[in-house]
Amino acid sequence: MDTIWLTGGEWLAVLRIRLGLWWLESWRHKDRKAWFERGTGIAWAADIAAAHHWTAVRNGFDAVVAPRPRTMAYVVAYAELALGLGLITASSRRSPWSADSCSTSCTSSS
């Protein structure tokens, strides 16, 4: 498949950077005072979980999130930051497991 400017791998890098920016924006616009002090984010998630049609979601929320809402608010907020930064920084590097990053030491000498 021919692309106009970028190769397939380069388009994937653009997609990862854009997705990373989306996660960073999600973290940036979050009212952290409301999330951490008043628990608004976890209260919203509790309403969503209670209305969910899968009982596993409701039970999982009740077992994991509901007993520790303040901790989970921090987990959610800072996971958004970590995801955004990870996607953005990882998109500028080549994977160490890709075939063309292998040096001569990767070939077996017989």
Secondary structure as a PSIPRED ss2 file (coil, helix, strand):
# PSIPRED VFORMAT (PSIPRED V4.0)

   1 M C   1.000  0.000  0.000
   2 D C   1.000  0.000  0.000
   3 T C   1.000  0.000  0.000
   4 I C   1.000  0.000  0.000
   5 W C   1.000  0.000  0.000
   6 L C   1.000  0.000  0.000
   7 T C   1.000  0.000  0.000
   8 G H   0.000  1.000  0.000
   9 G H   0.000  1.000  0.000
  10 E H   0.000  1.000  0.000
  11 W H   0.000  1.000  0.000
  12 L H   0.000  1.000  0.000
  13 A H   0.000  1.000  0.000
  14 V H   0.000  1.000  0.000
  15 L H   0.000  1.000  0.000
  16 R H   0.000  1.000  0.000
  17 I H   0.000  1.000  0.000
  18 R H   0.000  1.000  0.000
  19 L H   0.000  1.000  0.000
  20 G H   0.000  1.000  0.000
  21 L H   0.000  1.000  0.000
  22 W H   0.000  1.000  0.000
  23 W H   0.000  1.000  0.000
  24 L H   0.000  1.000  0.000
  25 E H   0.000  1.000  0.000
  26 S H   0.000  1.000  0.000
  27 W H   0.000  1.000  0.000
  28 R H   0.000  1.000  0.000
  29 H C   1.000  0.000  0.000
  30 K C   1.000  0.000  0.000
  31 D C   1.000  0.000  0.000
  32 R H   0.000  1.000  0.000
  33 K H   0.000  1.000  0.000
  34 A H   0.000  1.000  0.000
  35 W H   0.000  1.000  0.000
  36 F H   0.000  1.000  0.000
  37 E H   0.000  1.000  0.000
  38 R H   0.000  1.000  0.000
  39 G C   1.000  0.000  0.000
  40 T H   0.000  1.000  0.000
  41 G H   0.000  1.000  0.000
  42 I H   0.000  1.000  0.000
  43 A H   0.000  1.000  0.000
  44 W H   0.000  1.000  0.000
  45 A H   0.000  1.000  0.000
  46 A H   0.000  1.000  0.000
  47 D H   0.000  1.000  0.000
  48 I H   0.000  1.000  0.000
  49 A H   0.000  1.000  0.000
  50 A H   0.000  1.000  0.000
  51 A H   0.000  1.000  0.000
  52 H C   1.000  0.000  0.000
  53 H C   1.000  0.000  0.000
  54 W C   1.000  0.000  0.000
  55 T H   0.000  1.000  0.000
  56 A H   0.000  1.000  0.000
  57 V H   0.000  1.000  0.000
  58 R H   0.000  1.000  0.000
  59 N H   0.000  1.000  0.000
  60 G H   0.000  1.000  0.000
  61 F H   0.000  1.000  0.000
  62 D H   0.000  1.000  0.000
  63 A H   0.000  1.000  0.000
  64 V H   0.000  1.000  0.000
  65 V H   0.000  1.000  0.000
  66 A C   1.000  0.000  0.000
  67 P C   1.000  0.000  0.000
  68 R C   1.000  0.000  0.000
  69 P H   0.000  1.000  0.000
  70 R H   0.000  1.000  0.000
  71 T H   0.000  1.000  0.000
  72 M H   0.000  1.000  0.000
  73 A H   0.000  1.000  0.000
  74 Y H   0.000  1.000  0.000
  75 V H   0.000  1.000  0.000
  76 V H   0.000  1.000  0.000
  77 A H   0.000  1.000  0.000
  78 Y H   0.000  1.000  0.000
  79 A H   0.000  1.000  0.000
  80 E H   0.000  1.000  0.000
  81 L H   0.000  1.000  0.000
  82 A H   0.000  1.000  0.000
  83 L H   0.000  1.000  0.000
  84 G H   0.000  1.000  0.000
  85 L H   0.000  1.000  0.000
  86 G H   0.000  1.000  0.000
  87 L H   0.000  1.000  0.000
  88 I H   0.000  1.000  0.000
  89 T H   0.000  1.000  0.000
  90 A H   0.000  1.000  0.000
  91 S C   1.000  0.000  0.000
  92 S C   1.000  0.000  0.000
  93 R C   1.000  0.000  0.000
  94 R C   1.000  0.000  0.000
  95 S C   1.000  0.000  0.000
  96 P C   1.000  0.000  0.000
  97 W C   1.000  0.000  0.000
  98 S C   1.000  0.000  0.000
  99 A H   0.000  1.000  0.000
 100 D H   0.000  1.000  0.000
 101 S H   0.000  1.000  0.000
 102 C C   1.000  0.000  0.000
 103 S C   1.000  0.000  0.000
 104 T H   0.000  1.000  0.000
 105 S H   0.000  1.000  0.000
 106 C H   0.000  1.000  0.000
 107 T C   1.000  0.000  0.000
 108 S C   1.000  0.000  0.000
 109 S C   1.000  0.000  0.000
 110 S C   1.000  0.000  0.000
